[in-house]
């Protein structure tokens, strides 16, 4: 059964304008900053970090674990990383609790089904998730959705994915959209799926789940599963095609047949606005190779390419 609600044009347009990107959750920003910091450690910095970790400082133990896992400032050593992560987590350091839970998931090659030591993974992820760590909430929800923790439990999955998605984690928003699209634990609704795909797409594109969400919006319109909106259909197609290769403008040509020339111009401007706001994260990096307004646009069908444990649907 599909749960549908009317799309009001004024509301939809406000979604399309995309004035600003959603912020990533604080836990995600902190993790990114921590990884960047340990990647830049000098030998003297590393020596001081080891000394502080050995003295029992939980944050230093956590950073040392990240340094050994990252492998850029020091040789990669996953055993040492796991050991220091555990020491930090046992002192109640929330990022390390999340890291320990992910450690148990990291070693699994399973796409679905219970992983070894799933009770430990559940315990550490839950400790961090209940304290608001959005990344732990995502992994906990993702694991329950896929049955990695001994059982498939859509209620638990939805609970944790919603908490993470509400904090702005695009992978959680994307996964929640997939559950609505597939009717997993909820009434199947492509419209509600699209709502969450739009939220996931409203981040800088260097965050996981963003391009995947944009691509799913193209699929939903291509397959006729959303109420017709040629401008939005064209916009999402133009975004994908302007930033991808090899050349092919199949989806924008399809969308263009539904709308006027003025609407095409509007959609192209919206696509360019999205690209400028969402892909120019660093000044020294171009947003895309092509401008959807002034040049021929290109396309490729991007499949789900989630990180370690995000399964392809």
VMD Tcl script that draws the C-alpha trace (Angstrom):
set ca {
  {0.00 0.00 0.00}
  {1.41 3.38 -1.00}
  {0.99 6.37 1.29}
  {0.67 9.50 -0.88}
  {0.17 13.14 -0.07}
  {-0.41 16.09 -2.43}
  {2.59 18.12 -3.54}
  {1.84 21.82 -3.30}
  {3.71 23.74 -5.97}
  {4.87 26.52 -3.68}
  {6.23 24.06 -1.15}
  {7.96 22.01 -3.81}
  {9.57 25.10 -5.30}
  {10.94 26.02 -1.90}
  {12.55 22.58 -1.79}
  {14.04 23.04 -5.26}
  {15.69 26.37 -4.56}
  {17.98 24.73 -1.99}
  {19.21 27.97 -0.45}
  {21.60 26.26 1.92}
  {23.01 22.84 2.57}
  {22.10 20.85 5.65}
  {24.85 20.68 8.20}
  {26.34 17.31 8.96}
  {25.83 16.04 12.53}
  {28.34 17.23 15.10}
  {29.65 13.68 15.62}
  {30.33 13.35 11.89}
  {32.08 16.70 11.71}
  {34.17 15.82 14.76}
  {35.18 12.46 13.25}
  {36.19 14.11 9.98}
  {38.25 16.71 11.84}
  {39.90 14.00 13.96}
  {40.86 11.94 10.91}
  {42.32 15.03 9.22}
  {44.31 15.89 12.35}
  {45.89 12.44 12.75}
  {46.72 12.30 9.04}
  {48.89 15.40 9.52}
  {50.81 14.19 12.59}
  {54.55 14.81 12.59}
  {56.87 12.31 14.30}
  {57.07 14.62 17.32}
  {53.27 14.96 17.38}
  {52.91 11.19 17.26}
  {55.36 10.70 20.13}
  {53.44 13.16 22.29}
  {50.14 11.48 21.37}
  {51.51 8.05 22.35}
  {52.72 9.45 25.68}
  {49.33 11.00 26.43}
  {47.52 7.81 25.41}
  {49.77 5.69 27.61}
  {49.03 8.02 30.52}
  {45.34 7.11 30.16}
  {43.83 10.08 28.33}
  {40.79 8.68 26.47}
  {40.77 11.30 23.71}
  {44.44 10.65 22.96}
  {43.79 6.90 22.94}
  {40.98 7.47 20.44}
  {43.12 9.67 18.19}
  {45.93 7.13 18.32}
  {43.47 4.43 17.26}
  {42.42 6.59 14.32}
  {46.05 7.22 13.37}
  {46.81 3.49 13.24}
  {43.65 2.85 11.23}
  {44.23 5.75 8.84}
  {47.82 4.75 8.06}
  {49.01 8.05 6.59}
  {51.12 9.50 9.41}
  {52.17 6.06 10.73}
  {52.12 2.55 9.20}
  {48.62 1.08 9.24}
  {48.12 -1.36 12.12}
  {44.52 -2.46 12.67}
  {45.36 -4.58 15.72}
  {46.93 -1.56 17.45}
  {44.00 0.58 16.34}
  {41.48 -1.83 17.85}
  {43.45 -2.06 21.09}
  {43.61 1.71 21.62}
  {40.00 2.17 20.54}
  {38.91 -0.35 23.19}
  {40.96 1.37 25.91}
  {39.26 4.67 25.09}
  {35.78 3.15 24.83}
  {36.14 1.39 28.17}
  {36.57 4.84 29.73}
  {33.23 5.93 28.28}
  {34.56 8.14 25.49}
  {31.55 8.28 23.15}
  {33.38 8.57 19.79}
  {35.43 5.51 20.76}
  {32.29 3.59 21.72}
  {30.97 4.28 18.22}
  {34.35 3.33 16.80}
  {34.35 0.02 18.64}
  {30.92 -0.84 17.27}
  {32.06 -0.03 13.76}
  {35.21 -2.11 14.34}
  {33.09 -5.23 14.68}
  {31.20 -4.36 11.51}
  {34.37 -3.44 9.62}
  {35.71 -6.98 9.50}
  {32.52 -8.45 8.07}
  {32.28 -9.27 4.37}
  {28.60 -10.12 4.73}
  {26.03 -8.09 2.85}
  {23.28 -9.45 5.09}
  {22.95 -11.91 7.96}
  {24.41 -12.09 11.45}
  {28.05 -11.13 11.91}
  {30.43 -12.73 14.43}
  {30.39 -11.02 17.84}
  {27.21 -9.16 16.95}
  {26.30 -8.75 20.63}
  {29.48 -6.72 21.19}
  {28.78 -4.62 18.10}
  {25.25 -3.94 19.35}
  {26.46 -3.04 22.86}
  {29.06 -0.50 21.75}
  {26.93 1.07 19.04}
  {23.97 1.34 21.39}
  {26.06 3.03 24.09}
  {27.13 5.73 21.64}
  {23.77 5.94 19.87}
  {21.82 6.56 23.08}
  {24.16 9.47 23.79}
  {23.31 11.08 20.47}
  {26.16 9.97 18.22}
  {24.58 10.15 14.74}
  {27.11 7.82 13.12}
  {26.49 5.12 15.73}
  {22.75 5.61 15.27}
  {23.15 5.08 11.54}
  {25.27 1.95 11.86}
  {22.93 0.50 14.49}
  {19.88 1.13 12.30}
  {21.65 -0.13 9.20}
  {22.72 -3.29 11.00}
  {19.19 -4.06 12.23}
  {17.76 -3.39 8.78}
  {20.16 -5.91 7.27}
  {20.07 -8.51 10.03}
  {23.72 -8.10 11.00}
  {22.97 -8.17 14.74}
  {21.34 -11.58 14.87}
  {17.90 -10.55 13.64}
  {16.21 -8.30 11.13}
  {14.21 -5.75 13.10}
  {12.70 -2.97 11.00}
  {11.24 -1.22 14.05}
  {14.68 -0.88 15.62}
  {16.17 0.04 12.26}
  {13.65 2.81 11.69}
  {14.05 4.13 15.23}
  {17.81 4.62 14.93}
  {17.86 5.65 11.28}
  {15.27 8.35 11.98}
  {17.32 9.69 14.88}
  {20.41 9.85 12.71}
  {18.51 11.25 9.72}
  {16.94 13.96 11.88}
  {20.46 15.05 12.82}
  {21.28 15.42 9.12}
  {23.42 12.36 8.28}
  {22.92 11.81 4.53}
  {23.59 8.06 4.61}
  {20.83 7.68 7.21}
  {18.47 9.85 5.18}
  {19.27 7.83 2.07}
  {18.77 4.49 3.84}
  {15.50 5.68 5.37}
  {14.34 6.68 1.89}
  {15.19 3.19 0.65}
  {13.07 1.65 3.40}
  {10.07 3.78 2.38}
  {10.67 2.92 -1.25}
  {10.79 -0.80 -0.46}
  {8.10 -0.81 2.23}
  {10.42 -2.18 4.90}
  {8.64 -1.78 8.23}
  {6.55 1.08 6.82}
  {3.84 1.49 4.21}
  {5.53 1.71 0.84}
  {5.64 5.30 -0.38}
  {7.72 6.65 -3.22}
  {6.65 10.18 -2.27}
  {7.98 9.83 1.28}
  {11.09 8.16 -0.12}
  {11.61 11.19 -2.35}
  {11.25 13.49 0.66}
  {14.19 11.76 2.35}
  {16.21 11.53 -0.88}
  {15.86 15.32 -1.21}
  {17.12 15.78 2.35}
  {20.10 13.48 1.68}
  {20.86 15.40 -1.52}
  {21.00 18.72 0.35}
  {24.61 18.31 1.50}
  {28.01 18.86 -0.02}
  {28.71 16.04 -2.45}
  {31.84 14.87 -0.62}
  {29.48 13.35 1.99}
  {28.43 9.75 1.40}
  {24.86 9.20 0.26}
  {24.44 12.51 -1.59}
  {25.07 11.46 -5.19}
  {23.21 8.22 -4.52}
  {20.16 10.21 -3.43}
  {20.33 12.47 -6.49}
  {20.51 9.39 -8.70}
  {17.51 7.79 -7.00}
  {15.47 10.92 -7.69}
  {16.26 10.51 -11.39}
  {15.18 6.86 -11.23}
  {11.90 7.68 -9.50}
  {10.96 10.21 -12.17}
  {12.24 8.03 -15.00}
  {10.07 5.14 -13.81}
  {6.98 7.34 -13.41}
  {6.74 6.68 -9.67}
  {6.30 10.31 -8.58}
  {3.62 12.86 -9.44}
  {4.74 14.59 -12.63}
  {6.95 17.62 -12.14}
  {8.95 18.19 -15.27}
  {11.08 20.99 -13.82}
  {12.31 18.91 -10.90}
  {12.70 15.84 -13.13}
  {14.87 17.84 -15.54}
  {16.82 19.47 -12.69}
  {17.94 16.21 -11.06}
  {18.78 14.69 -14.46}
  {20.81 17.76 -15.42}
  {22.75 17.61 -12.15}
  {23.78 14.01 -12.76}
  {24.53 14.57 -16.42}
  {26.55 17.75 -15.96}
  {28.86 16.11 -13.43}
  {29.30 12.72 -15.12}
  {30.72 10.98 -18.15}
  {30.62 9.44 -20.75}
  {28.28 11.84 -22.57}
  {24.58 10.97 -22.76}
  {21.62 13.27 -22.27}
  {18.86 10.62 -22.32}
  {17.16 11.66 -19.09}
  {17.13 15.39 -19.74}
  {15.76 14.77 -23.24}
  {13.02 12.63 -21.70}
  {12.19 15.30 -19.11}
  {12.34 18.11 -21.70}
  {9.51 16.55 -23.68}
  {7.16 17.23 -20.74}
  {7.85 20.95 -20.27}
  {8.11 24.26 -22.09}
  {11.30 26.01 -23.15}
  {10.86 28.50 -20.29}
  {10.57 25.63 -17.82}
  {13.68 24.01 -19.28}
  {15.56 27.24 -18.69}
  {14.24 27.35 -15.12}
  {15.31 23.75 -14.50}
  {18.78 24.40 -15.93}
  {19.22 27.40 -13.65}
  {18.09 25.35 -10.65}
  {20.56 22.61 -11.59}
  {23.40 25.11 -11.89}
  {22.42 26.65 -8.56}
  {22.47 23.21 -6.91}
  {25.85 22.37 -8.40}
  {27.38 25.66 -7.25}
  {25.97 25.34 -3.74}
  {26.63 21.65 -3.21}
  {29.81 20.72 -5.09}
  {32.10 23.72 -4.71}
  {33.20 22.73 -1.24}
  {36.83 23.70 -1.73}
  {37.91 26.77 -3.64}
  {40.69 24.88 -5.42}
  {38.32 22.22 -6.80}
  {35.88 22.74 -9.68}
  {32.23 21.93 -9.05}
  {31.72 20.01 -12.28}
  {33.25 19.80 -15.72}
  {30.18 21.22 -17.44}
  {27.57 23.91 -16.84}
  {24.00 22.61 -17.38}
  {22.93 26.02 -18.71}
  {25.65 26.77 -21.25}
  {26.94 23.40 -22.43}
  {25.74 19.98 -23.50}
  {25.09 17.83 -20.48}
  {26.13 14.25 -19.95}
  {24.92 11.28 -17.97}
  {25.83 7.97 -16.45}
  {23.75 5.65 -14.33}
  {25.37 5.76 -10.90}
  {24.61 2.74 -8.76}
  {24.73 2.72 -4.98}
  {28.36 2.86 -3.85}
  {28.02 3.12 -0.10}
  {30.90 2.68 2.29}
  {31.90 -0.61 3.88}
  {28.56 -2.10 4.84}
  {25.97 -0.14 2.85}
  {24.31 -2.80 0.67}
  {23.13 -2.23 -2.86}
  {19.38 -2.58 -3.17}
}
mol new
graphics top color blue
foreach p $ca { graphics top sphere $p radius 0.5 }
foreach p [lrange $ca 0 end-1] q [lrange $ca 1 end] { graphics top cylinder $p $q radius 0.2 }
display resetview
